[in-house]
Structures are given as C-alpha cells and as structure tokens.
C-alpha cells in the first residue's frame, strides 16, 4: 500500500469503525444548531460524541446511580436542612442576631455550591469523579466538624457557609455528571432516580419542626432528636460521621465512562456562551431558579398567616417536598420517551401557573394542600430534567464543564430569589400577593425561554426533542 493510500485509509471515515476524520468533527448534531441542521429523533441528540460508544446500563452504571443517590441524599438533603440549624441558632449560639442575618449562612452555602459548578465541571472533564469526590468528602465532613465547635458568626460563615458549600459541590456535580456518562437512552430516568436522594433529604427535613419521626432512618430526623438528647455539638458530629461513611461509599461506587487525563478544550466558557441553545436554556433556568424556590421558603409562614397551626404548616411543606420526590422520578422517566425538552418547559410553565392561580386563591388548608402537592411535583421535574437537557446538547468531552457552567449561571438568581421575595413581602406590609406574582411570572418566563431552546433544536413544536 502506498503512502498516499495509507494516509487516505487512516483519515477517511471508514464504513466499519465509523470514526471521524478529525477531532473537530467529533461532535453530534445536537451540539451545533445551524439553520440547515435537521434533527431526526431524540436518540440522535443524545449520541456520544466520542468514537467510543456509551454502553447503556450495566452493573457499573447502576452502582453509579446508587452512589450518586447517596451523595445527593447526604449533601443536598442536609443543605436543605439549614432551617433546622437556623431555628437552633436563633435561640442559642447566635441569639443576639436577627433571623435575616443568620439566614445568610444558608444563602452563602447555596451560592458557593451553585457557583462552584463551573470550575468543578472543568476538573471533572480532566480528572474524572473519584479524586474530586474524595476531596469533597473530606471538606464536607471537615465543615460539619468545624461547625460543631464554632461559636462566632464569622466562624459559621466560613465553616457552614463557604467550606460546606464547596464540599457539597465537589460531591454533587461529579456524581450527577457521571450518571449522564453511563446512559444515553435512559439518561433522564437515571438522573431522576439519583436526584430523588436530594428530595428524600428535603422530605425528611420538612418534619423537623414536628415532634415525630418517619419510617425511614434519615439523618435530619436523628439530628433533631440528638439536639435535645446529646446537645448541638455532638449531634452535629454524629451527623458528620454518618454522612462521611455514606459519602465514602459513594466515592467507591461512582464511576465515569469518560476517559480521564484529557485536557478540556477551554475553561473560559466563552465558547459555550456563543451557543444560542445553551444560553436560552441557561437564561430560562435562571429565571425559573429565581422564582421556583420561593414557595418552599415561604409556604410555612403563609400557612400560619391563614391561622393554620405550626404543626399543620409543616405538614403542608412536607407534602410539597413529597410531591417533589415523585416529580423528580416520574417526569424524568417520561422524558426519555417523549423528549426531555418536551417535559422541561411545560412542567416549568405549569409550576409557574400553579403559583399564579392556585397559590393566589389558596385561602384555606385543603386548597393549600392541593397546591403544595401539585407544585412540588411540577417544580421537582425542573430539578430532575434540566441536567439531562444540558447533557443532551453537549459534547461528551465537555459535559462536565457545561453542566457546571449551567449551575454557576443559576447561582446568582438562586442567591437573590429569597431576599427579593422577603423585600417584596415587607414592602407590601405582609401581603403575599406581590411575592406570589413575582415567583409565578419569573417561573413562567423562564419556561418560555426554555421552550425557545427546544425550538432552536427543532422548530416543530411537537417534535420529540
């Protein structure tokens, strides 16, 4: 064979191996969306961009889903348990401070968690999940132990705010992104099952205001009892030890099909910002994040303003979180059949519509319960499906960076959504109408932008995307 023939043989797209002729072309049709792009079906959108095909499912994949479930249960679940710590701080260590000042500890840990997604996603694309999750486990447990010995406000800011948020990010993003690398056809289903771990943590946390427990042995309920029985310091340490064990198991179980040691093309994110589909999805997700968490923050206070007892008010929140558990699983399973973008935008739109219509007129307990369950279900679908949507329009080489950048963008509205709602509530002298309109309109507007991203992929409204 001549040199020319050898050269042609190695660079041509072969009929057997199907390898691309250059790295630049190593992307599927879901990534670059020009006016001439024709998308045939959802499966094509999710094809891996590397020459090595993803093997759907398998023991490693299922163990990765379970490991991610454990990681999200410990991290995101406990992060949503900050209300329990805040209630304790207001009557004990930080009793001299007002509640809004104390709440900045929780807001800061949430912002650090979201904003860290960009750099962590980049490091995932380079090193894989195990090293990042190991460091995250150490930082996560260290933050809990440092919280147990903190006495001053700035110490809680550093330990439970900054360090805790960073540890959560190093566990959350690698584990959830790893799930996306193991699945293509059932990516949303697998992600929904993993994210259900965070919902279970929220569900158990909702009962912390009541003197009761549930059938499951879950650490937030244990934490509540230990606060009373052994004191704050040791209750926090025991929680840290338990979470450390579970996160250690998660580190061993989570794997990725993406080869490590490959340097991502760039970290600046400017290339991603030029992708109109990604940017519409990110802007829509930002508006949804600005409004969709407000009902979770204020539903208890709203219920009590109607004369509902604190006990029943926490049940309302528990039912909202219970609806969120099913909302993370059922829509995710359906989205793998009818299209992920086809579920993301409508479910977000319905969630915003429920706020504007149902919450506005929910002036009694039965109506409030109906709203809480339905809203929990449809808002939970956003949390479960948005990550598979980002993965669907991303090159496998950049999937971690893109998911991380998406959450970094969302971090800013997630940080200010609660304070803005509180400001509107105070400006209206305790009337919830203005806050409800703000939460509903931002969620609806975000859903419309995400629907626009869907139309950029395929202009036919009912196409399977």
N, C-alpha and C positions, 0 to 999 in steps of 0.2 A: 504494500500500500504506500503510495507516495506521501510526501509531507503534506501536500495540499489536501489529499483525501483524508489523512489523519486529522488535519485541522477541522475540516468540514464535519467529520464524524463526531468530534468532541464538542462542537459548538451548536450543531443543528439540534432541533427538537426531535428527539427520537420517537418512533411510534410505540416502542415498548416501555421505556422508562419515563417518557413524558417530561423530561427535565427542561427547564427554561434555558435559554441561551445566554442569559446574563443575570446578575443579581438584581439589577434594577427592575427587571421584569418579573421578579419573584413575588408577585402580589396578585390577589384575585380581584375579580370585578367589583367586589364590594367596597374596595378601598378608594378607588378613583372614580368619581362620578362626573363624567362629561355629558354634554347634551346628546352625544351619539351612543352613550352606553345603554345597552339593552340587558336587563336583568331577567333571567328566565324563571328562576324559582328561588325559594328561600335557602335551599340546600347549597346553591352556588354561592350565596352570600357568606356562608359560614365555612367554605372550604379553607383548609390551612394553606398559608401562603408559602410555606417551606416545601421543599421537594419531598421531604419525608412525611407521609400521610399520618394523621392522627388516628390511632386505633380507638374506636368508640368503646367506652366502658372498660371492663376488666377489673381484676382484684385491686390493682394499684389505684385505679380511678375511684372505685367505691371507698377504699380506705382514705383517699384524699378528701372525699366529700364528708366522711365521718370526722376526720381530723379538722377540717375547716369548721364543721358544726361545733366541735368542742372549743376551738379557738374563738369563734364568734360568740358562743354562749358565755365564755368567761370574760371576754373583753368588752364587746359592745353591750352585752347584757348588764355587766356591772357598771359600765359607764352610764347607762340609763338608770342606775340605782343611786345616782348622786342626790336625788331628792331626799333619800333616807339620811345621807350624811348631812345635808343642809339642815334638815329638821333637828338633827342632834346638835350641830354646831350652834344654832340659834339659841339653844338653851344651855350650852356647856362651854366649850373652848372659846367660841367666837361670839358669845352672847352680847358683847359690847358693840358689835357691828350690826348694821341693818341687813335685812334679808337680801336686798338687791346687791349689796357689796359682796356678800358671801356667794351669791349665785354666779359671780364672775369666775370663781374657781371652776365650776362646771362648764361655763361657756368657753373658758380658755382650753380646757382639756378637749372639748368638742372641736374647737377651731384647730388646735395643734394636730389632732387626729386627721381631720379632713385635709388640711394644708400639706401635711407630710406625704400625701399620696403621690405627688409628682416625683420627688426625688426617690422615694421608696420604690415606685414603679420602675424607674430607670435602673435602680440597683437590682431589682428582680430580673429584668431582662438580661442583666450581665452576670449575676451570680446564682440565680435560682432562689427557691424559697427557704431552704434549710438554714443557711447562715443567718439570714435576716430574721427568721422566726426564733432562732436560738438567742440572738441578741435581744429581740423583742421580749422574750420570756424573762430574761434577766432584768431588763429595765422595768418591765411590768411588775414583777414581784418586788423589786427594789423600791419602786414608787409606793407600793402598798405598805411595805415595812417602814419606809420613811414617813408615810402619813401617820402611822401608828405612834410615832414618837414626836410628831410636830406639835408645837404649842402656839406659835405666832402665825399671823395671817400670811406673811410672805413665805413662810415655810410650807403652808398648804398650797400656795400658788405654785411653788417650784415642784413639790412632790406630787400632789394630786392633780395639779393643772398641767404643767409642762411635761414632766417625766412620765406621768401616767398616759397622757395623750400620745406621746411618741411611742411608748411601748405598745399601746393598742394598735397604732398604725403599722408597726413592724410585724404584728401578728395578723391583722385583718387583711391588708392588701395582698401579701404573698399567698396566704391560704385561699382567699377567694379567687385570685387570678389563676392559681394553679388548677382550680376546678375547671376553669374555662379552657385550659390547655388539654384536658383529658377528654372533653366532649365537644362535639360539633352539632349533631342532630338533636341531642337532648341536653344542650348546654344550659338552657334556662331552667329546665327541670332540676338538674343537678345543683345549679346555683341557688334555686329556691329552697331546696332541702337544706343546703348549708346555711343560708341566711335565716332559716327558721330557728337556728340556735340563738340568734340575737333576739328574735321575737319571743322565744321561751323565757329568756332572761328578763325582758320587759314585762312579760305576763306575770312572772313571779314577783317582780318588784312592785307591781301595782297593788299587791296585797300587804305591802309593808306597813301601811298606815292602819291596818286592822290587826286585832289580836287573834290571828288564826293562822293556819298553815294549809298547804295543799298536799295532794297525794305524793307528789314528787319531792325528792330530797334535793332542793335547789339552794345555792349558797345565799341569795338575798334573804330568804326566809330564815335561814340559820343565822345570818348576820344580825337580823332584828332581835332574835332571842338571845344571842350572845352579848349584845349591847347591854342587856339588862342583867344577864347572869354572870358574866365574867368581866364586864367593862369594855369600854371602847378600844383600848389598846390591844388587848388580847383577841377581841373579836375581829379586829382588822387583820391581825397577824394570822389568825387561823384561816381567814378568808384568803389571804395571800398564799399560804401554804397549799390550800386546796386548789386554787387557781394555778399555782406553779406546777402541780402534779398533772392537771388536765392539759395545760399548755405544753408541758414536756411530752405528753403522749401525742399531742397534735404535731409537734415538731417531727416526731418519728414517723407519723403516718402520711403527712402531706408530701407529695412529690409533684414534679412538673415534667411534661413531655418535651419541653423546650430545652435544647442543648445549652449548657452553661458555658461561660468563658467567652462568649461572643459579645463584642462591644456594640451597643446600640448606635445607630447612625448619628443621632444628636439628642441632646437633652434640653435644649432651649425651649422646645415646644412651639417655636415659630412655624415649623413645617406643619404641625397639627392645626395651628390656628388658621392656616390657609385652606384647610379642608372645610368647605361650607357645611357639609352634612354633620361633621363632628361639632362644629361651632353652634349650629342650630340646636343640636341635641344638648350641648353644654349650657347654652343660654336658657333653653327650656327647662332643663334640670335645675338650674339656679333659681328660676322663678318658682318652680314647684317647691324646692327646698326652703325658699323664703317664707312660704305660707303653710306648707302641709304639716309642719311640726307644731304649729300654734295650738290646734285643738288638744294635742297631747299635753301641752304645757298648762292650759287654762280650763280644761273641761271640769276639773275638780272644783276650782273656785267658782266657775259658772254654775255648777250644780248646787253648791252651797248658797249662792246668791238667790236661788229659787226657793230656798228653805229646805232643801234636801239635806239629810243628816250627813255628817262626815263619813260615817260607815258606808252609806249607800253611794256617796260621791266617789269613794274609792272603788266600789263595785262597778260604777259606770266606766271608770278608767280601765279597770281590769277587763271589762267586756270589749272595750275598744282595742286593747292590746291582744285579746283573744282573737278578735276578728282579724287583726294584723298577722297572726300566725298562719291562719288559713289563707290570707291574702298573699302571703309570701310563697305559698306552695301551689295552690290551685291555678291562679293565673299563669304562673311560670310553666306548669305542665301544659296548659292550653296553648301558650305562646309558641311552644315547639311545634305545634300542629298547624296553627292558623297564622303564625308570624309574630315575632317579638315586638316589632314596632306597631303592629296592628293591635296589640294589647296595651302597650305602654301609654300611648297618647289617649285612647278612650278611657282607660281606667283612671288616669290622672284627671281628665276632664270631669268624669263622674264624681270623683272625690271633691273637686272644687265646687261642683254644682250642689253636692250634698251640704257643703258648708253654707253656701248662699241661700239655699232653700230650707233644708231640714233644720240646721242649727239655728237659723234665724227665728223659726217658729216653734222650736222645741222648748216650750214653757212648762212642761210637766215631766215627771220621771219616765213614764212609758215612752213618750216621744224622744226623750234624750237617750234612752237605751237603744231604741231603733237606730237613731243617728250614729251612736257610738259604734255599734256593731258593723253597720254598713260602711262607715267612714274608715274604720280600722281595716276592713277587708280591701277596699279600693286603694287606700293610701299605701298599704303594705305591698301591693303589686308594683308600685313605683320602685320601692327599695329592692325588690327581688329581680325585676326585669331590666332595670336601667344598665346594670353591669353587663349582662349578655348582649344588650344592644350595642354598647361600646365595643365589645369583643367582636361582634358581627361585622363591624365596619373597619376593623383594624387588621393590619398585618400581624402574623404570629410573632414576628421579631420585635414588634412594638406594642404588644398587647398590654404588658405591664405598665409601660410609660403612659399609654393612652388612658387606661383606667385610672391610674394615679393622677394624671393631669385633670381628668374629669372631676375627681373628688377635690382636688386643690381649688378648682374654679368654684365648686359648690361651697367651699369652706366659708367664703365671705358672707353670702346670704344666710347660711346656716347660723353664723355667729350673731348676725344683727337681727334676725327674724323675731326672736323672743323679746329683746329690748324694744324694738319698734312696736310690737304688739302691746307691751306694757305702757309705752308712752302714749299710744292711741287710747288705751283704756283710761289712763289718768287724765288725758286731755278732755275726754268725754265724761269726766266725773263719775267713773264707774260703770258707764253704759257699755255693753259689749257689742253693740251694733256696728260701730265703726271698725272695730278689730275683726269682727266676723267678715265684713265686706272686704277688708284688706286681705285676709287669709284666703278667702274664696276667689277673688279676682286674680291674685297672683298665681294661684294654682291653675286656674282655667287658662290664663295667658300662657303659662309655661307649657301646658298640654298642647296648645295650638302651635307653638314653636316646634315642639317635638313631632307633631303631625306634619309640619313643613319639612322636617328632616326626612320623614318617611316618604314624602312626595318627591324629594330630591333623589332618593334611591330608585323609586319607581313612580312615575306621575299618575298612574292609575289608582284612584282612591281605594279600590277594593282588592288590589294586588296583594299577594301573600308575601309580606316582607318581614 
